[in-house]
Amino acid sequence: MTSADPAPKRTAGTVRVVGSGLLGASIGLGLRAQGVDVVLDDVSPAARDLAVDYGAGRAAAKGDDPRLIVVCVPPDVTAQVVERELRSYPEALVTDVASVKVAPLRELERRGADVSRYIGSHPMAGRERGGPLSARADLFIGRPWVVAGHDGISYRAAAALEDLILDLGATPVEMTPESHDAGVAVVSHTPQVVASLMAARLRDAPDASLGLAGQGVRDVTRIAASDPGLWVQILGANASTVVEVLRDLRTDLDRVIDALEAPTEPGALRAIAESIGAGNAGVARLPGKHGQSKTFRQVVVLVDDTPGQLGLLLTEMGEIGVNLEDLRLEHSPGAQFGLAEVSVVPEHEERLIEELVRRGWNVAAADH
């Protein structure tokens, strides 16, 4: 087999996917691309049929005997649906993709379900838009997929789940349900609350103020358009862990407020500087490309708002021999150009700027 050949599929037999929203339909599309037999089920026949029409699988039929069942339903009904699937298919391994892991497991144990065939999981992937129309076969490629093992199930019994994760191009990450919920509280659930609260400040802002909005406020509020109904369930299921993070955040915020209320008092400016500096240290720990915690330099290039210009910029970066590490676009209000912020390794920054200027590009700024 050459390096260009696709890896053979690992998932054997039929996979049953319950719930045909973004994650369920994307799982179906990804597995179907591997030739896996996928059965779709949904409380809404219309949603299921739409996912079937888009090629995410087939409707359930009498005699289906799935080896693996993936439950993709809202958190408040996850345990109920998992229990039903365990009872209906006594030979199958059942997983779910809910964004909380402790609550479903505890509820299943309380109900007396056979948790020796259940293991929770959570793909760290998604989009701002939901539903089967937004589903993508490549949604999980390169993304972490948490496998939340527990004492009631063996590693061998859960092997089918790892096969599915690898077939979808994701990276299995083993965690306990408790460590998973603590982790997502910091990197997902609390950021959602903060983004929503910040975005709410924009409701009554003057139009003139909103006209000044740049990429900073867009970055901070990007996820604020999320579904309130879903987030009520997620936050409620992980409430105690999220509260701990929010309390620490409130303490830090109070410290900054106190400093700003009396900025000339001794220690006030230091408190502000230390708060900003702590943020620098935190963001530096976020893994970047290929999981590296590596600092990049940002070069901002003015790009005409005409077809093909962005592609030309990226092509010429390739000709220069500089690898693109990240890309962010921002349109300039009232102007016929955009700002392309390209991230590169520090040792390539100066050469990239010189070459782009020589080729006629307008380099607006560089982040030092």
WOKA-V175217 format. One record per residue. N is the residue number from 0. RES is the residue in one letter. PSI is psi in radians with two decimals (* if undefined). OMEGA is omega as a letter, one per 30 degrees, with the letter a starting at -180 (none if undefined). D_FIRST is the distance of its C-alpha to the first C-alpha in whole Angstrom. Layout:
n=<N & N>
res=<RES & RES>
psi=<PSI & PSI>
omega=<OMEGA & OMEGA>
d_first=<D_FIRST & D_FIRST>
This chain:
n=<0 & 1 & 2 & 3 & 4 & 5 & 6 & 7 & 8 & 9 & 10 & 11 & 12 & 13 & 14 & 15 & 16 & 17 & 18 & 19 & 20 & 21 & 22 & 23 & 24 & 25 & 26 & 27 & 28 & 29 & 30 & 31 & 32 & 33 & 34 & 35 & 36 & 37 & 38 & 39 & 40 & 41 & 42 & 43 & 44 & 45 & 46 & 47 & 48 & 49 & 50 & 51 & 52 & 53 & 54 & 55 & 56 & 57 & 58 & 59 & 60 & 61 & 62 & 63 & 64 & 65 & 66 & 67 & 68 & 69 & 70 & 71 & 72 & 73 & 74 & 75 & 76 & 77 & 78 & 79 & 80 & 81 & 82 & 83 & 84 & 85 & 86 & 87 & 88 & 89 & 90 & 91 & 92 & 93 & 94 & 95 & 96 & 97 & 98 & 99 & 100 & 101 & 102 & 103 & 104 & 105 & 106 & 107 & 108 & 109 & 110 & 111 & 112 & 113 & 114 & 115 & 116 & 117 & 118 & 119 & 120 & 121 & 122 & 123 & 124 & 125 & 126 & 127 & 128 & 129 & 130 & 131 & 132 & 133 & 134 & 135 & 136 & 137 & 138 & 139 & 140 & 141 & 142 & 143 & 144 & 145 & 146 & 147 & 148 & 149 & 150 & 151 & 152 & 153 & 154 & 155 & 156 & 157 & 158 & 159 & 160 & 161 & 162 & 163 & 164 & 165 & 166 & 167 & 168 & 169 & 170 & 171 & 172 & 173 & 174 & 175 & 176 & 177 & 178 & 179 & 180 & 181 & 182 & 183 & 184 & 185 & 186 & 187 & 188 & 189 & 190 & 191 & 192 & 193 & 194 & 195 & 196 & 197 & 198 & 199 & 200 & 201 & 202 & 203 & 204 & 205 & 206 & 207 & 208 & 209 & 210 & 211 & 212 & 213 & 214 & 215 & 216 & 217 & 218 & 219 & 220 & 221 & 222 & 223 & 224 & 225 & 226 & 227 & 228 & 229 & 230 & 231 & 232 & 233 & 234 & 235 & 236 & 237 & 238 & 239 & 240 & 241 & 242 & 243 & 244 & 245 & 246 & 247 & 248 & 249 & 250 & 251 & 252 & 253 & 254 & 255 & 256 & 257 & 258 & 259 & 260 & 261 & 262 & 263 & 264 & 265 & 266 & 267 & 268 & 269 & 270 & 271 & 272 & 273 & 274 & 275 & 276 & 277 & 278 & 279 & 280 & 281 & 282 & 283 & 284 & 285 & 286 & 287 & 288 & 289 & 290 & 291 & 292 & 293 & 294 & 295 & 296 & 297 & 298 & 299 & 300 & 301 & 302 & 303 & 304 & 305 & 306 & 307 & 308 & 309 & 310 & 311 & 312 & 313 & 314 & 315 & 316 & 317 & 318 & 319 & 320 & 321 & 322 & 323 & 324 & 325 & 326 & 327 & 328 & 329 & 330 & 331 & 332 & 333 & 334 & 335 & 336 & 337 & 338 & 339 & 340 & 341 & 342 & 343 & 344 & 345 & 346 & 347 & 348 & 349 & 350 & 351 & 352 & 353 & 354 & 355 & 356 & 357 & 358 & 359 & 360 & 361 & 362 & 363 & 364 & 365 & 366 & 367>
res=<M & T & S & A & D & P & A & P & K & R & T & A & G & T & V & R & V & V & G & S & G & L & L & G & A & S & I & G & L & G & L & R & A & Q & G & V & D & V & V & L & D & D & V & S & P & A & A & R & D & L & A & V & D & Y & G & A & G & R & A & A & A & K & G & D & D & P & R & L & I & V & V & C & V & P & P & D & V & T & A & Q & V & V & E & R & E & L & R & S & Y & P & E & A & L & V & T & D & V & A & S & V & K & V & A & P & L & R & E & L & E & R & R & G & A & D & V & S & R & Y & I & G & S & H & P & M & A & G & R & E & R & G & G & P & L & S & A & R & A & D & L & F & I & G & R & P & W & V & V & A & G & H & D & G & I & S & Y & R & A & A & A & A & L & E & D & L & I & L & D & L & G & A & T & P & V & E & M & T & P & E & S & H & D & A & G & V & A & V & V & S & H & T & P & Q & V & V & A & S & L & M & A & A & R & L & R & D & A & P & D & A & S & L & G & L & A & G & Q & G & V & R & D & V & T & R & I & A & A & S & D & P & G & L & W & V & Q & I & L & G & A & N & A & S & T & V & V & E & V & L & R & D & L & R & T & D & L & D & R & V & I & D & A & L & E & A & P & T & E & P & G & A & L & R & A & I & A & E & S & I & G & A & G & N & A & G & V & A & R & L & P & G & K & H & G & Q & S & K & T & F & R & Q & V & V & V & L & V & D & D & T & P & G & Q & L & G & L & L & L & T & E & M & G & E & I & G & V & N & L & E & D & L & R & L & E & H & S & P & G & A & Q & F & G & L & A & E & V & S & V & V & P & E & H & E & E & R & L & I & E & E & L & V & R & R & G & W & N & V & A & A & A & D & H>
psi=<2.24 & 2.91 & -0.35 & -0.26 & 2.46 & 2.59 & 2.49 & 2.54 & 2.58 & -0.51 & 2.15 & 2.63 & -2.85 & 2.42 & 2.23 & 2.21 & 2.09 & 1.95 & 2.08 & 0.63 & -2.71 & -0.93 & -0.79 & -0.82 & -0.63 & -0.70 & -0.77 & -0.80 & -0.76 & -0.72 & -0.67 & -0.61 & -0.38 & 0.00 & 0.26 & 2.45 & 2.03 & 2.23 & 2.25 & 2.42 & 2.64 & 2.58 & -0.42 & 1.89 & -0.60 & -0.76 & -0.72 & -0.82 & -0.62 & -0.76 & -0.66 & -0.77 & -0.53 & 0.02 & 0.32 & -0.08 & -2.89 & 2.84 & 2.66 & 2.58 & 2.70 & 2.34 & -0.04 & 2.36 & 1.30 & 2.53 & -0.54 & 2.40 & 2.27 & 2.02 & 2.08 & 1.18 & 2.91 & 2.66 & -0.56 & -0.24 & 0.12 & -0.90 & -0.70 & -0.80 & -0.70 & -0.77 & -0.75 & -0.74 & -0.68 & -0.69 & -0.65 & -0.49 & 1.42 & -0.10 & -0.07 & 2.64 & 2.35 & 2.30 & 2.94 & 2.85 & 0.38 & 2.67 & 0.10 & 2.58 & -0.50 & -0.85 & -0.83 & -0.71 & -0.80 & -0.68 & -0.69 & -0.73 & -0.72 & -0.63 & -0.14 & 0.42 & 2.78 & 1.49 & -0.02 & -0.21 & 0.28 & 2.35 & 2.20 & 2.66 & 2.93 & 1.84 & 2.23 & 1.17 & 2.67 & -3.10 & 2.85 & -0.49 & 2.52 & -3.05 & 2.85 & -0.43 & -0.46 & -0.02 & 2.59 & 2.41 & -0.45 & 0.30 & -0.54 & -0.07 & 2.18 & 0.04 & 2.61 & 2.51 & 1.88 & 2.34 & 1.95 & 1.47 & 2.80 & 2.98 & -0.32 & -0.02 & 2.52 & 2.76 & -0.67 & -0.68 & -0.47 & 0.10 & -0.59 & -0.56 & -0.74 & -0.66 & -0.79 & -0.78 & -0.79 & -0.65 & -0.52 & 0.02 & 0.14 & 3.01 & 2.02 & 2.36 & 2.04 & 2.24 & 2.78 & 2.77 & -0.66 & -0.78 & -0.57 & -0.87 & -0.63 & -0.67 & -0.83 & -0.40 & -0.65 & -0.74 & -0.15 & -0.96 & -0.85 & -0.74 & -0.60 & -0.76 & -0.80 & -0.77 & -0.74 & -0.73 & -0.67 & -0.74 & -0.55 & -0.45 & -0.33 & -0.25 & -0.74 & 0.17 & 2.50 & 2.61 & -0.63 & -0.64 & -0.74 & -0.49 & -0.26 & -0.07 & 2.26 & -2.81 & -0.46 & -0.94 & -0.53 & -0.68 & -0.79 & -0.57 & 0.14 & -0.72 & 0.07 & -0.17 & 0.18 & 2.83 & 2.03 & -0.69 & -0.74 & -0.72 & -0.44 & -0.73 & -0.80 & -0.86 & -0.64 & -0.66 & -0.41 & 0.48 & -0.85 & -0.64 & -0.71 & -0.66 & -0.69 & -0.75 & -0.73 & -0.63 & -0.75 & -0.70 & -0.71 & -0.69 & -0.78 & -0.71 & -0.72 & -0.64 & -0.74 & -0.72 & -0.80 & -0.71 & -0.70 & -0.45 & -0.42 & 1.18 & -0.31 & -0.10 & 2.60 & 2.31 & -0.20 & -0.86 & -0.61 & -0.72 & -0.71 & -0.81 & -0.72 & -0.59 & -0.78 & -0.71 & -0.65 & -0.62 & -0.70 & -0.80 & -0.64 & -0.84 & -0.47 & -0.35 & -0.20 & 2.25 & 2.41 & -2.44 & 2.32 & 0.45 & 0.15 & 2.43 & 1.51 & 2.40 & 2.31 & 2.84 & 2.49 & 2.24 & 2.19 & 2.16 & 2.33 & 2.22 & 2.15 & 2.45 & 1.12 & 2.69 & 2.37 & -0.19 & -0.71 & -0.74 & -0.66 & -0.73 & -0.82 & -0.64 & -0.77 & -0.53 & -0.69 & -0.68 & -0.61 & -0.42 & 0.45 & 2.22 & 2.33 & 2.10 & -0.57 & 2.81 & 2.36 & 2.38 & 2.48 & 2.29 & 2.43 & 2.07 & 2.25 & 0.09 & 2.65 & 0.78 & 2.85 & 2.96 & 2.06 & 1.98 & 1.90 & 2.35 & 2.31 & 2.86 & 2.57 & -0.63 & -0.23 & -0.10 & -0.92 & -0.76 & -0.67 & -0.80 & -0.82 & -0.78 & -0.69 & -0.75 & -0.73 & -0.55 & 0.06 & 0.08 & 2.57 & 1.82 & 1.96 & -0.73 & 2.86 & 2.40 & 1.99 & *>
omega=<l & a & a & a & l & l & l & a & l & a & a & l & a & l & l & l & a & a & a & l & a & a & a & a & l & l & l & l & a & l & l & l & l & a & a & l & a & l & a & l & a & l & l & l & a & l & l & a & l & l & l & l & l & l & a & a & l & l & l & l & l & a & l & a & a & l & a & l & l & a & a & a & a & a & a & l & a & a & l & a & l & l & l & a & l & a & a & a & a & l & a & l & a & l & l & a & l & a & l & a & a & a & l & a & a & l & l & l & l & a & a & a & l & a & l & l & l & l & a & l & a & l & l & a & l & l & l & l & a & l & a & l & a & a & l & l & a & a & a & a & l & a & l & l & a & l & a & a & l & a & a & a & l & l & a & a & a & a & a & l & l & l & l & a & a & l & l & l & a & a & l & l & a & l & l & l & a & a & l & a & l & a & a & l & a & a & a & a & l & l & l & l & a & l & a & l & l & l & l & l & a & a & a & l & l & l & a & l & a & l & l & a & l & a & a & a & l & l & a & a & a & a & a & l & a & a & a & a & l & a & l & l & a & a & l & a & a & a & a & a & l & l & l & a & a & l & l & l & l & l & l & a & l & l & l & l & l & a & a & l & l & a & l & l & l & l & a & a & l & l & l & a & a & l & l & l & l & l & l & a & a & a & l & a & a & l & l & a & a & l & a & l & a & a & l & l & a & l & a & a & l & a & l & a & l & a & l & a & l & l & l & l & a & l & a & l & l & l & l & l & l & a & l & l & l & a & l & a & l & l & l & a & l & a & a & l & l & l & l & l & a & l & a & l & a & a & l & a & a & l & l & a & a & a & l & l & a & a & l & l & l & l & a & a & l & a & l & none>
d_first=<0 & 4 & 7 & 8 & 6 & 9 & 9 & 10 & 14 & 16 & 19 & 21 & 24 & 26 & 27 & 30 & 31 & 35 & 36 & 35 & 36 & 34 & 31 & 31 & 30 & 28 & 26 & 26 & 25 & 22 & 21 & 22 & 19 & 17 & 19 & 21 & 24 & 27 & 31 & 33 & 36 & 39 & 43 & 43 & 42 & 42 & 40 & 37 & 38 & 37 & 34 & 33 & 34 & 31 & 28 & 28 & 29 & 31 & 35 & 35 & 36 & 38 & 36 & 33 & 32 & 30 & 28 & 28 & 31 & 31 & 35 & 35 & 39 & 41 & 42 & 46 & 44 & 41 & 43 & 44 & 41 & 39 & 42 & 42 & 38 & 39 & 42 & 40 & 37 & 38 & 34 & 32 & 31 & 33 & 32 & 34 & 33 & 37 & 38 & 40 & 39 & 42 & 44 & 42 & 41 & 45 & 46 & 44 & 45 & 49 & 48 & 47 & 44 & 41 & 39 & 37 & 35 & 35 & 34 & 34 & 32 & 32 & 29 & 31 & 30 & 33 & 34 & 38 & 38 & 38 & 37 & 35 & 35 & 34 & 31 & 27 & 24 & 23 & 26 & 24 & 21 & 22 & 25 & 27 & 27 & 30 & 30 & 34 & 34 & 37 & 39 & 39 & 35 & 33 & 29 & 28 & 30 & 28 & 25 & 24 & 25 & 23 & 20 & 21 & 22 & 18 & 17 & 20 & 19 & 22 & 22 & 24 & 28 & 30 & 33 & 37 & 38 & 41 & 39 & 37 & 40 & 42 & 39 & 39 & 43 & 42 & 39 & 40 & 43 & 46 & 44 & 45 & 48 & 49 & 47 & 49 & 53 & 52 & 51 & 55 & 57 & 56 & 57 & 61 & 60 & 62 & 60 & 61 & 59 & 56 & 56 & 55 & 52 & 49 & 46 & 47 & 49 & 46 & 43 & 46 & 46 & 43 & 42 & 46 & 45 & 44 & 45 & 48 & 48 & 45 & 45 & 49 & 47 & 44 & 47 & 49 & 46 & 46 & 49 & 50 & 47 & 48 & 51 & 51 & 49 & 51 & 54 & 53 & 52 & 56 & 57 & 55 & 57 & 60 & 60 & 59 & 62 & 64 & 64 & 64 & 67 & 69 & 67 & 69 & 70 & 69 & 65 & 64 & 62 & 61 & 59 & 58 & 56 & 55 & 54 & 52 & 50 & 49 & 47 & 46 & 45 & 43 & 41 & 40 & 38 & 36 & 32 & 31 & 28 & 25 & 28 & 30 & 33 & 34 & 37 & 36 & 39 & 40 & 41 & 43 & 42 & 45 & 43 & 45 & 44 & 43 & 40 & 37 & 39 & 37 & 34 & 35 & 36 & 32 & 31 & 34 & 33 & 30 & 31 & 34 & 31 & 31 & 29 & 30 & 30 & 32 & 34 & 37 & 40 & 43 & 46 & 49 & 52 & 54 & 52 & 50 & 47 & 44 & 44 & 40 & 39 & 36 & 35 & 34 & 34 & 38 & 37 & 36 & 39 & 42 & 40 & 38 & 42 & 43 & 41 & 41 & 45 & 44 & 42 & 45 & 44 & 46 & 45 & 47 & 47 & 45 & 45 & 46>
